[in-house]
Amino acid sequence: MSRTEKATTPAASSSAGGAGGAGGGNGSGGNGERIPRPAGGPGRGGPFAGMNIPAEKAMRFGPSAKRLLGELHPERLWLTLVVALAVVSVTFSVIGPRLLGEGTNLIFAGVVSRDLPAGVSKAELLAQLRASGENQRADMLSAMTLTPGTGIDFTALSTVLLWALALYVLASAFMWMQAYILNGIVQRTVYRLRERIEAKINRLPLRYFDSVQRGELLSRVTNDVDNVSQSLQQSISQAVTSLLTVLGVLVMMFLLSPTLALIALVTIPLTLVTTALIAKRSQKLFVAQWKHTGELNGQIEETYTGHALVKVFGRQREVEETFRQKNTELYQASFGAQFVSGLIMPAMTFIGNLVYVGIAVVGGLQVAIGAMQLGDVQAFIQYSRQFTQPLAQLGSMANLLQSGVASAERVFDLLDTEEQLSDPDLALTPEVTRGRLEFEDVSFSYSPDKPLISSLNLVAEPGQTVAIVGPTGAGKTTLVNLMMRFYELDGGRITLDGVDVTVMARHELRSRMGMVLQDTWLFGGTIRDNIAYGRPSATEAEILEAAKATFVDRFVHSLPDGYDTVLDDEGSNVSAGEKQLLTIARAFLARPSVLILDEATSSVDTRTEVLVQKAMSALRSDRTSFVIAHRLSTIRDADLILVMEAGQIVEQGTHASLLAVGGAYAALYAAQFAAPVAEV
């Protein structure tokens, strides 16, 4: 479903605070101007808009994983400490089973020695057994440290067990310190990543927000970043500990029995092959899972934003069906990703059990022939568990790692998005701010193959009120977006007080302009805070002056807490007209030299419109004003009226002169006022 939409201007971009949402509007909205969306990009639409997010490319696992690890570079010294702590912890943990095996040897040797005749040496005992034909028993006892006639040496046993306890306690302590430091590393890394994302969003052009769905963007900024954080936290710890454990255990196993160690090594190729086969299939499923998560978030966000519209048009069933479809797609992708990747751990456990059986059988034979002691086999079995468990963890970590890298790739795609042109190093500013705007041979188009504005010339003198009228899609809001440098020109230039706007810093340019849009934007806070958003340094007296001049003061006193009344983020506890007056008061307080009013009264009642018109008249005094209007009755007193069609100014003059000409403006005026009913 292909859709286009109007580009509205984010209020926060102008010091005036203005109104309106960020990024794209809903459908035509406002003056109905439509902006072609870049090819391949999803868009934010109304509650019934199609979800045309393109299919995600195959995950670039290697480069993305390498780049994700590169985010940890500033923490390399702390990471070195983490590895050192892990080495000490794993070393102590690996020595533990060997000590416990020695304890088992002491117990077994004590039990056997107790039943042997006292006063006989071990050599004599073995000779007697071989002479009587008990060669197998002699072979088994030959590997043991025996003292015939004595029992268990509890002193030596307690010493061994205390050493084992101490080592396990120290291993846990070092592991805790490693986890604590690693948590700080990951959180600082994600903190920097969020800062970069926030800075990136502020550097992205308005064109980007017109081409991406709001819920999809929010999903990348929140869900994907959180998933990256969890993946780093768990995968780094598991990877370091598991790799060191495998190496340490492998060394101990070869010291105990090279034969059994070779049996255990069979685990490694089986693990690698099994993990690779499963991971290869689950990669695409994890990419799909996070893509569908973004789609579902976008659908939910736009549906709740337009909840009233959904009810009005009775489209609940369509919305529910769209949700059900997206939810089913997410369920299937998530189920597939988790199920397939979840096969890794059972597969690793199965391989480990096979190796365990082999070690138990061969180890028993080794004890029987006297090649090993019982405690050594016990220690080896513990090592085999310690060996297969980290291998299984490394295999299952592929599940987490793939999900984290898939999310990281989506975040990196956002960070790699082309930014707006940077401000010049030596930005210029007008020596005197008067508010004179001039368009010189301006050309612009949203799509190269569809020209919109070409060779446009216009001069707005200081103090003038310039009204812009025309049919839907004529280019009225585009003209405003070009003034504010929300889009860059294809040709020509725009000057403010003689200075090209492209050589000015954007914040300097926009600090001289104020906007009031038809879509009001208020944030969660007091009425006082919302007004002061236009100029945070304003005094209480200046805030009250702006409120009185724009008739806000008339309704504030009817509210329970006056100027301290807290508005929610939707501003639902004040009426539409009152919200509009608040945005005008915000712009009034900012004291801009150029004021832009984009359909600021189109959604209010007649009585409120009178108040708004009075407020805007006060706001327009002593400054250059651009008024975009469909209601021609609101711009009769404008100093200059521009009539636009297809991106061109086809007529300009005063209200009276344009009516006298009898051209496009007269036709628009007649359509509104000449007859109450017209045949279509």
MARVEXVEX-491355 format. One line per 8 residues: their letters; for each residue x, y, z of C-alpha. Coordinates in nm, 2 decimals, m for minus. Each point is the difference from the previous one (the first is absolute). Layout:
BEGIN
a) X/Y/Z  ...
// end
This chain:
BEGIN
msrtekat) 0.00/0.00/0.00  0.18/0.31/m0.12  m0.06/0.32/0.20  0.13/0.35/0.01  m0.03/0.26/0.28  0.05/0.35/0.10  0.32/0.10/0.17  m0.07/0.19/0.32
tpaasssa) 0.26/0.18/0.19  0.11/m0.12/0.34  m0.06/0.27/0.26  0.32/m0.06/0.19  0.20/0.10/m0.31  m0.10/0.36/0.05  0.06/0.21/0.30  m0.35/0.12/m0.02
ggaggagg) m0.11/m0.34/0.11  m0.29/0.01/m0.25  m0.22/m0.31/m0.02  m0.03/m0.31/m0.20  0.15/m0.34/0.02  0.33/m0.12/m0.11  0.07/m0.14/m0.34  m0.29/m0.08/m0.22
gngsggng) m0.37/0.09/0.04  m0.30/m0.21/m0.07  m0.10/m0.01/m0.36  m0.05/0.34/m0.16  m0.09/0.18/0.33  0.03/0.38/0.02  0.01/0.15/m0.34  0.00/m0.34/m0.15
eriprpag) 0.34/0.03/m0.15  0.15/m0.34/m0.09  0.36/m0.09/0.00  0.12/m0.31/m0.20  0.16/m0.25/0.23  0.35/m0.13/m0.10  m0.01/m0.34/m0.18  0.02/m0.30/0.22
gpgrggpf) m0.08/0.18/0.33  m0.29/m0.07/0.23  m0.21/0.29/0.10  m0.20/0.11/0.29  m0.37/0.02/m0.09  m0.34/0.01/0.15  m0.15/m0.28/0.20  m0.08/m0.20/m0.31
agmnipae) 0.33/0.05/m0.18  0.17/m0.30/m0.16  0.32/m0.13/0.16  0.23/0.01/m0.30  0.33/m0.04/0.18  0.24/m0.16/m0.25  0.14/m0.35/0.07  0.32/0.01/0.20
kamrfgps) 0.32/m0.09/m0.17  0.19/m0.32/0.10  0.17/0.07/0.33  0.37/0.11/m0.04  0.09/m0.20/0.31  0.38/0.02/m0.03  0.04/0.38/m0.06  m0.28/0.09/0.24
akrllgel) 0.14/m0.21/0.28  0.35/0.14/m0.06  m0.14/0.36/0.01  m0.20/m0.08/0.32  0.31/m0.12/0.17  0.17/0.31/m0.12  m0.24/0.20/0.21  0.18/m0.15/0.30
hperlwlt) 0.34/0.15/m0.10  m0.02/0.29/0.25  m0.03/m0.26/0.28  0.30/m0.21/m0.10  0.19/0.05/0.33  m0.30/m0.11/0.20  m0.05/m0.29/m0.24  0.36/m0.10/0.07
lvvalavv) m0.08/0.00/0.37  m0.31/m0.21/m0.06  0.20/m0.26/m0.19  0.26/m0.01/0.28  m0.26/m0.05/0.26  m0.16/m0.27/m0.21  0.34/m0.18/m0.04  0.05/m0.01/0.38
svtfsvig) m0.36/m0.11/0.06  0.01/m0.27/m0.26  0.34/m0.12/0.12  m0.13/m0.04/0.36  m0.32/m0.18/m0.13  0.21/m0.23/m0.22  0.23/m0.10/0.29  m0.30/m0.08/0.22
prllgegt) m0.10/m0.34/m0.16  0.36/m0.11/0.02  0.01/0.06/0.38  m0.34/m0.18/0.04  0.15/m0.29/m0.19  0.29/m0.01/0.24  m0.26/m0.01/0.28  m0.17/m0.29/m0.16
nlifagvv) 0.34/m0.18/m0.04  0.06/0.05/0.38  m0.34/m0.14/0.09  0.02/m0.30/m0.23  0.36/m0.08/0.09  m0.09/0.03/0.37  m0.29/m0.24/m0.04  0.21/m0.25/m0.19
srdlpagv) 0.30/0.03/0.24  m0.23/m0.06/0.31  m0.08/m0.35/m0.14  0.36/m0.09/m0.07  0.22/m0.18/0.25  0.21/0.24/0.21  0.38/m0.01/m0.01  0.02/m0.10/m0.37
skaellaq) 0.15/0.24/m0.25  m0.17/0.09/m0.32  0.26/m0.19/m0.21  m0.04/m0.31/0.21  m0.37/0.01/m0.03  0.01/0.04/m0.38  0.24/m0.29/m0.02  m0.23/m0.22/0.21
lrasgenq) m0.30/0.08/m0.22  0.19/m0.08/m0.32  0.13/m0.32/0.15  m0.36/m0.10/0.08  m0.11/0.08/m0.36  m0.19/0.32/0.08  0.18/0.21/m0.26  m0.30/0.23/m0.08
radmlsam) m0.04/0.10/0.37  0.38/0.05/0.03  m0.01/0.22/m0.31  m0.28/0.21/0.15  0.17/0.04/0.34  0.34/0.08/m0.16  m0.13/0.35/m0.10  m0.11/0.08/0.35
tltpgtgi) 0.19/0.14/0.30  m0.06/m0.27/0.27  0.09/m0.04/0.36  m0.12/m0.35/0.09  m0.18/m0.02/0.34  m0.08/0.37/0.02  m0.33/0.18/m0.07  m0.08/0.33/m0.16
dftalstv) 0.25/0.29/0.06  m0.26/0.26/0.11  0.27/0.26/0.06  0.12/m0.01/m0.36  m0.36/m0.03/m0.12  m0.11/0.31/0.19  0.30/0.20/m0.13  m0.09/m0.09/m0.36
llwalaly) m0.37/0.08/0.05  0.08/0.34/0.16  0.23/0.09/m0.29  m0.28/m0.10/m0.24  m0.25/0.22/0.19  0.24/0.29/0.01  0.06/m0.02/m0.38  m0.37/m0.02/m0.08
vlasafmw) m0.07/0.30/0.23  0.28/0.21/m0.17  m0.12/m0.11/m0.34  m0.35/0.13/0.08  0.13/0.33/0.14  0.21/0.06/m0.31  m0.29/m0.09/m0.23  m0.22/0.24/0.19
mqayilng) 0.26/0.28/m0.05  0.02/m0.09/m0.37  m0.38/0.02/m0.04  m0.01/0.34/0.19  0.26/0.16/m0.22  m0.14/m0.15/m0.32  m0.34/0.14/0.09  0.15/0.35/0.02
ivqrtvyr) 0.18/m0.05/m0.34  m0.32/m0.11/m0.18  m0.21/0.28/0.15  0.25/0.27/m0.08  0.02/m0.14/m0.36  m0.37/0.01/m0.04  m0.02/0.34/0.16  0.24/0.14/m0.26
lrerieak) m0.20/m0.19/m0.27  m0.32/0.17/0.11  0.17/0.34/0.00  0.12/m0.06/m0.35  m0.35/m0.10/m0.11  m0.15/0.31/0.16  0.26/0.22/m0.17  m0.06/m0.18/m0.33
inrlplry) m0.37/0.05/0.01  0.05/0.38/0.05  0.23/0.00/m0.31  m0.23/m0.19/m0.23  m0.20/0.20/m0.26  m0.37/0.03/0.01  m0.01/m0.21/m0.31  0.11/m0.30/0.21
fdsvqrge) m0.29/0.04/0.24  m0.24/0.03/m0.30  0.12/m0.34/m0.12  0.01/m0.21/0.31  m0.28/m0.12/0.22  0.01/0.15/0.35  m0.05/m0.34/0.18  0.28/m0.15/m0.20
llsrvtnd) 0.24/0.27/0.10  m0.11/m0.02/0.36  0.06/m0.38/m0.01  0.35/0.05/m0.11  0.07/0.26/0.26  m0.15/m0.20/0.29  m0.05/m0.37/m0.07  0.30/m0.05/m0.21
vdnvsqsl) 0.24/0.19/0.23  m0.13/m0.19/0.30  0.05/m0.33/m0.18  0.36/0.11/m0.09  0.06/0.08/0.37  m0.13/m0.34/0.12  0.19/m0.19/m0.27  0.33/0.17/0.09
qqsisqav) m0.05/m0.05/0.37  m0.06/m0.37/m0.03  0.20/m0.10/m0.31  0.33/0.17/0.11  m0.01/m0.16/0.35  m0.09/m0.34/m0.14  0.26/0.02/m0.28  0.29/0.09/0.22
tslltvlg) m0.08/m0.24/0.28  m0.09/m0.29/m0.24  0.31/0.03/m0.21  0.23/0.02/0.30  m0.18/m0.29/0.16  0.04/m0.21/m0.31  0.37/0.07/m0.02  0.06/m0.05/0.37
vlvmmfll) m0.20/m0.32/0.02  0.17/m0.13/m0.31  0.34/0.04/0.16  m0.11/m0.18/0.32  m0.15/m0.28/m0.20  0.32/m0.06/m0.19  0.20/0.00/0.33  m0.24/m0.26/0.14
sptlalia) m0.04/m0.23/m0.30  0.10/0.07/m0.36  m0.22/m0.29/m0.11  m0.32/0.13/0.16  0.09/0.36/m0.11  0.00/m0.12/m0.37  m0.35/m0.14/0.05  m0.11/0.33/0.14
lvtipltl) 0.14/0.19/m0.29  m0.25/m0.17/m0.23  m0.25/0.25/0.15  0.16/0.30/m0.17  m0.05/m0.09/m0.37  m0.35/m0.14/0.07  m0.09/0.32/0.19  0.14/0.23/m0.28
vttaliak) m0.18/m0.18/m0.28  m0.33/m0.03/0.19  0.01/0.37/0.11  0.08/0.12/m0.35  m0.28/m0.20/m0.16  m0.26/0.13/0.25  0.13/0.36/0.01  0.00/0.03/m0.38
rsqklfva) m0.37/m0.07/m0.01  m0.09/0.22/0.30  0.18/0.32/m0.12  m0.27/0.09/m0.25  m0.27/m0.07/0.25  0.15/0.24/0.26  0.02/0.28/m0.26  m0.36/m0.07/m0.09
qwkhtgel) m0.10/0.00/0.37  0.14/0.35/0.06  m0.14/0.13/m0.33  m0.35/m0.12/0.09  0.04/0.15/0.35  0.06/0.34/m0.16  m0.30/m0.04/m0.23  m0.23/m0.10/0.28
ngqieety) 0.12/0.29/0.22  m0.07/0.24/m0.29  m0.35/m0.14/m0.06  m0.08/0.02/0.37  0.14/0.36/0.03  m0.19/0.14/m0.29  m0.33/m0.18/0.10  0.00/0.14/0.35
tghalvkv) 0.10/0.34/m0.13  m0.31/0.00/m0.23  m0.22/m0.20/0.24  m0.29/0.25/m0.02  0.02/m0.01/m0.38  m0.02/m0.38/0.00  m0.31/0.02/0.21  m0.16/0.27/m0.21
fgrqreve) 0.04/m0.19/m0.32  m0.09/m0.34/0.15  0.33/m0.15/m0.11  0.07/m0.20/0.32  m0.03/m0.33/m0.19  0.25/0.10/m0.26  0.24/0.13/0.26  m0.04/m0.32/0.21
etfrqknt) 0.06/m0.21/m0.31  0.32/0.20/m0.09  0.12/m0.04/0.36  m0.08/m0.37/m0.01  0.19/m0.05/m0.32  0.31/0.19/0.12  m0.02/m0.17/0.34  m0.02/m0.34/m0.18
elyqasfg) 0.30/0.08/m0.21  0.19/0.10/0.31  m0.11/m0.31/0.18  0.11/m0.23/m0.29  0.34/0.17/m0.04  0.06/0.01/0.38  m0.11/m0.36/0.04  0.22/m0.11/m0.28
aqfvsgli) 0.30/0.19/0.11  m0.03/m0.12/0.36  m0.08/m0.36/m0.08  0.27/m0.04/m0.26  0.27/0.17/0.21  m0.13/m0.18/0.31  0.09/m0.33/m0.16  0.37/0.08/0.07
mpamtfig) m0.01/m0.07/0.37  m0.18/m0.34/m0.02  0.24/m0.10/m0.28  0.30/0.10/0.21  m0.14/m0.19/0.30  m0.05/m0.31/m0.21  0.36/0.01/m0.13  0.12/0.06/0.35
nlvyvgia) m0.18/m0.30/0.13  0.15/m0.22/m0.27  0.35/0.12/0.10  m0.09/m0.05/0.37  m0.09/m0.37/m0.07  0.32/m0.05/m0.19  0.21/0.15/0.28  m0.17/m0.20/0.27
vvgglqva) 0.05/m0.33/m0.18  0.37/0.06/m0.10  0.07/0.16/0.34  m0.13/m0.30/0.18  0.22/m0.23/m0.21  0.30/0.23/0.08  m0.07/m0.04/0.37  m0.03/m0.38/m0.03
igamqlgd) 0.34/m0.03/m0.17  0.16/0.24/0.25  0.07/0.28/m0.25  m0.21/0.25/0.20  m0.14/0.04/0.35  m0.37/0.02/0.07  0.03/0.36/0.11  0.17/0.09/m0.33
vqafiqys) m0.28/m0.15/m0.19  m0.25/0.19/0.22  0.19/0.32/m0.07  0.01/m0.07/m0.37  m0.37/m0.06/m0.01  m0.05/0.34/0.17  0.24/0.15/m0.25  m0.20/m0.15/m0.29
rqftqpla) m0.31/0.17/0.14  0.19/0.32/0.03  0.13/m0.05/m0.35  m0.33/m0.07/m0.17  m0.20/0.26/0.19  0.20/0.30/m0.12  m0.01/m0.14/m0.35  m0.38/m0.03/0.03
qlgsmanl) m0.01/0.36/0.13  0.21/0.12/m0.29  m0.25/m0.18/m0.23  m0.31/0.15/0.17  0.17/0.34/0.01  m0.03/0.00/m0.38  m0.37/0.04/0.06  0.05/0.31/0.21
lqsgvasa) 0.29/0.13/m0.22  m0.20/m0.02/m0.32  m0.29/0.18/0.15  0.23/0.27/0.14  0.19/0.05/m0.33  m0.33/0.02/m0.19  m0.11/0.28/0.23  0.34/0.17/m0.03
ervfdlld) m0.02/m0.01/m0.37  m0.33/0.18/0.01  0.15/0.26/0.23  0.31/0.04/m0.22  m0.23/0.05/m0.30  m0.15/0.29/0.18  0.34/0.14/0.09  0.12/m0.03/m0.36
teeqlsdp) m0.30/0.18/m0.14  0.10/0.30/m0.21  m0.01/0.32/0.20  m0.10/0.35/m0.09  0.27/0.23/m0.12  0.21/0.12/0.29  0.01/0.36/0.09  0.30/0.20/m0.14
dlaltpev) 0.30/0.03/0.22  m0.01/0.38/m0.02  m0.38/0.06/0.02  m0.12/0.35/m0.08  m0.29/0.18/0.17  m0.17/0.32/m0.11  0.14/0.31/0.16  m0.34/0.14/0.05
trgrlefe) m0.31/m0.22/0.05  m0.29/0.16/m0.19  m0.18/m0.30/m0.15  0.05/0.06/m0.37  m0.04/m0.33/m0.19  0.08/m0.03/m0.37  m0.03/m0.30/m0.23  0.23/0.03/m0.30
dvsfsysp) m0.07/m0.24/m0.29  m0.08/m0.28/0.24  m0.05/m0.36/m0.13  m0.09/m0.31/0.20  m0.16/m0.34/m0.04  m0.05/m0.29/0.23  0.06/m0.25/m0.28  0.24/0.08/m0.29
dkplissl) m0.25/m0.12/m0.26  m0.28/0.22/0.14  0.09/0.37/0.01  m0.20/0.20/0.25  0.14/0.35/0.03  0.21/0.16/m0.28  0.15/0.35/m0.03  m0.21/0.15/0.28
nlvaepgq) 0.07/0.36/0.10  m0.15/0.17/0.30  0.09/0.29/0.24  m0.16/0.04/0.34  0.08/0.33/0.15  0.04/0.06/0.38  m0.33/0.04/0.18  m0.20/m0.14/m0.30
tvaivgpt) m0.27/m0.26/0.04  0.02/m0.24/m0.29  m0.28/m0.24/m0.06  0.04/m0.31/m0.21  m0.31/m0.16/m0.15  m0.06/m0.26/m0.26  m0.15/m0.34/m0.06  0.12/m0.32/0.17
gagkttlv) 0.35/m0.10/m0.11  0.09/0.34/m0.14  0.32/0.02/0.20  m0.10/0.23/0.29  0.14/m0.20/0.29  0.30/m0.09/m0.21  0.08/0.37/m0.02  0.01/0.02/0.38
nlmmrfye) 0.22/m0.31/0.03  0.25/0.15/m0.24  0.01/0.32/0.21  0.08/m0.20/0.31  0.25/m0.22/m0.19  m0.18/m0.32/0.08  0.07/m0.08/m0.36  0.29/0.12/m0.22
ldggritl) m0.05/0.19/m0.32  0.07/m0.15/m0.34  0.08/0.34/m0.14  m0.01/0.37/0.08  0.03/0.14/0.35  m0.20/0.14/0.29  0.14/0.30/0.20  m0.10/0.13/0.34
dgvdvtvm) 0.10/0.37/0.05  0.24/m0.04/m0.29  0.18/m0.32/0.12  m0.04/m0.33/m0.18  m0.17/m0.24/0.24  0.23/m0.28/m0.11  0.30/0.19/0.16  m0.18/0.04/0.33
arhelrsr) 0.00/m0.25/0.28  m0.34/m0.17/0.00  m0.06/0.08/0.37  0.08/0.37/m0.07  m0.24/0.00/m0.30  m0.28/m0.17/0.19  0.05/0.21/0.31  m0.11/0.30/m0.22
mgmvlqdt) m0.32/m0.18/m0.11  m0.31/m0.12/0.18  m0.26/m0.24/m0.11  m0.35/m0.07/0.09  m0.15/m0.31/m0.17  m0.35/m0.13/m0.02  0.11/m0.32/0.18  0.07/0.12/0.35
wlfggtir) 0.28/m0.15/0.20  0.01/0.01/0.38  0.21/m0.21/0.23  m0.07/m0.14/0.34  0.05/0.29/0.24  m0.16/0.31/0.14  m0.16/0.27/m0.21  0.28/0.23/0.11
dniaygrp) 0.26/m0.24/m0.12  m0.17/m0.04/m0.34  m0.01/0.37/m0.06  0.36/0.05/0.12  0.11/m0.27/m0.25  0.02/0.29/m0.26  0.27/0.17/0.21  0.12/m0.19/0.31
sateaeil) 0.17/0.31/0.14  m0.32/0.21/0.01  m0.10/0.15/0.33  m0.33/m0.06/0.17  m0.12/0.34/m0.10  0.08/m0.06/m0.37  m0.18/m0.33/0.01  m0.31/0.17/0.15
eaakatfv) 0.03/0.27/m0.26  0.00/m0.25/m0.29  m0.29/m0.18/0.16  m0.21/0.31/0.03  0.09/0.12/m0.35  m0.12/m0.33/m0.15  m0.31/m0.04/0.22  0.14/m0.30/0.18
drfvhslp) m0.05/0.18/0.33  m0.37/0.01/m0.06  m0.05/m0.38/0.03  0.30/m0.09/0.23  m0.17/0.14/0.31  m0.29/m0.24/m0.05  0.23/m0.29/0.04  0.05/m0.15/0.35
dgydtvld) 0.37/0.09/0.03  0.02/0.29/m0.24  0.34/0.02/m0.17  0.12/m0.29/0.21  m0.26/m0.23/m0.16  0.18/m0.31/m0.13  m0.08/m0.10/m0.36  0.04/m0.35/m0.11
degsnvsa) 0.21/m0.07/m0.31  m0.31/0.01/m0.22  m0.13/0.32/0.16  m0.34/m0.18/0.04  m0.10/0.20/0.30  m0.03/0.32/m0.20  m0.21/0.07/m0.32  0.14/0.02/m0.35
gekqllti) m0.04/0.37/m0.01  0.17/0.04/0.34  0.29/m0.21/m0.12  0.03/0.22/m0.31  0.01/0.31/0.22  0.28/m0.15/0.21  0.21/m0.07/m0.31  m0.06/0.36/m0.11
araflarp) 0.11/0.13/0.34  0.31/m0.21/m0.03  0.09/0.16/m0.33  m0.09/0.34/0.14  0.25/m0.05/0.28  0.27/m0.10/m0.24  0.00/0.34/m0.17  0.10/m0.12/m0.34
svlildea) 0.08/0.24/m0.28  m0.19/m0.22/m0.25  m0.33/m0.17/0.09  m0.15/m0.29/m0.19  m0.36/m0.09/0.06  m0.10/m0.32/m0.18  m0.38/m0.05/0.01  0.01/0.10/0.37
tssvdtrt) m0.38/0.04/0.02  m0.14/m0.27/m0.22  m0.10/m0.24/0.28  m0.17/0.24/0.25  m0.35/0.13/0.04  m0.11/0.35/m0.12  0.01/0.17/0.34  0.35/m0.14/0.08
evlvqkam) 0.11/0.10/m0.35  m0.08/0.36/0.08  0.22/m0.02/0.31  0.27/m0.18/m0.20  m0.01/0.27/m0.27  0.03/0.27/0.26  0.29/m0.18/0.16  0.17/m0.05/m0.34
salrsdrt) m0.05/0.37/m0.09  0.19/0.09/0.32  0.26/m0.26/m0.08  0.05/0.13/m0.36  0.06/0.36/0.09  0.35/0.13/m0.07  0.12/m0.32/m0.16  m0.02/m0.17/m0.34
sfviahrl) m0.27/m0.25/m0.02  m0.09/m0.29/m0.23  m0.36/m0.13/0.03  m0.11/m0.32/m0.17  m0.37/m0.01/m0.01  m0.30/m0.16/m0.17  m0.25/0.22/0.16  0.04/0.32/m0.21
stirdadl) m0.19/0.20/0.25  0.29/m0.02/0.24  0.25/0.17/m0.24  m0.20/0.29/m0.14  0.22/0.25/0.18  0.33/m0.15/m0.12  0.25/0.24/m0.16  0.08/m0.25/m0.27
ilvmeagq) m0.19/m0.31/m0.11  0.17/m0.26/m0.21  m0.21/m0.25/m0.20  0.19/m0.32/m0.08  m0.07/m0.27/m0.25  0.23/m0.30/m0.07  0.29/0.16/0.18  m0.03/0.33/m0.18
iveqgtha) m0.12/0.35/0.12  m0.27/0.07/m0.26  m0.14/0.32/0.16  0.11/0.24/0.28  m0.15/0.31/0.14  m0.25/0.12/0.26  m0.34/m0.14/0.06  m0.18/0.28/m0.18
sllavgga) 0.24/0.01/m0.30  m0.01/m0.38/m0.05  m0.38/0.00/0.01  0.00/0.28/m0.26  0.22/m0.20/m0.23  m0.25/m0.29/0.00  0.26/m0.27/m0.02  0.09/m0.30/0.21
yaalyaaq) m0.05/0.17/0.33  m0.34/0.13/m0.10  m0.10/m0.35/m0.10  0.12/m0.14/0.34  m0.19/0.28/0.18  m0.32/m0.05/m0.20  0.02/m0.38/0.07  m0.01/0.08/0.38
faapvaev) m0.24/0.29/0.02  m0.20/0.05/m0.33  m0.26/m0.28/0.05  m0.11/m0.21/0.29  m0.05/m0.30/m0.22  0.19/m0.09/m0.32  m0.06/m0.28/m0.25  0.30/m0.24/m0.02
// end
